[in-house]
Amino acid sequence: NAGVTQTPKFRVLKTGQSMTLLCAQDMNHEYMYWYRQDPGMGLRLIHYSVGEGTTAKGEVPDGYNVSRLKKQNFLLGLESAAPSQTSVYFCAIGLAGVYEQYFGPGTRLTVT
Amino acid sequence: AQKVTQAQTEISVVEKEDVTLDCVYETRDTTYYLFWYKQPPSGELVFLIRRNSFDEQNEISGRYSWNFQKSTSSFNFTITASQVVDSAVYFCALSEVRTGANNLFFGTGTRLTVIP
């Protein structure tokens, strides 16, 4: 997985609970991304970052927040989890000028 | 707006058959990149190929080949002599250079099952 790790691998939350997903890379890539994968819908971009201290919204940002305080880490937060956020979450990294992205192993989140 | 369509939701083939996975895209940009990713049953996403909009040469890598046709906005993927290990979900994706962040827009994927 090209030096991309995600913590945790699995998590079950109750509606209204909060949690943070951690993505860590050891590749020194500038760009980092959070996607969610739902059955029949492919992967959709939640938020992304083009560098330390910068973040931007993707296609489906509502209900999520992100932070990138260090270049190697990108955190995805759910402040008040909802069943609609049950999904598999993937982190990815990329380099400026190199357009493919490399993905972490994923985090399976269930919200009951 | 950008869009990637993979009309084939599921395909089953018998081992050693050839199979083509279709991908049709929409973009207003003249500069863009197209990708194929493989997601085996273990769940990770594996990068297979990148093609830029100015390079319409077909590419072959072992049993895999890709056919990029701008005239039909298609980027199809063919597996020759399929094997059981090819069973996976395959995603086509598009990146528009103008976003500046290499964001990927994915199709909904095609699940390929190779039957021994």
Interface residues (C-beta under 8 A of the other chain):
Chain A: N1 Y31 Y33 G40 M41 G42 L43 R44 L45 Y48 V50 A56 G58 E59 V88 F90 A92 G94 A96 V98 Y99 E100 Q101 Y102 F103 P105 G106
Chain B: V4 T9 Y33 F35 Y37 G43 E44 L45 F47 R50 N52 F91 S95 V97 G100 A101 N102 N103 L104 F105 F106 G107 T108 G109
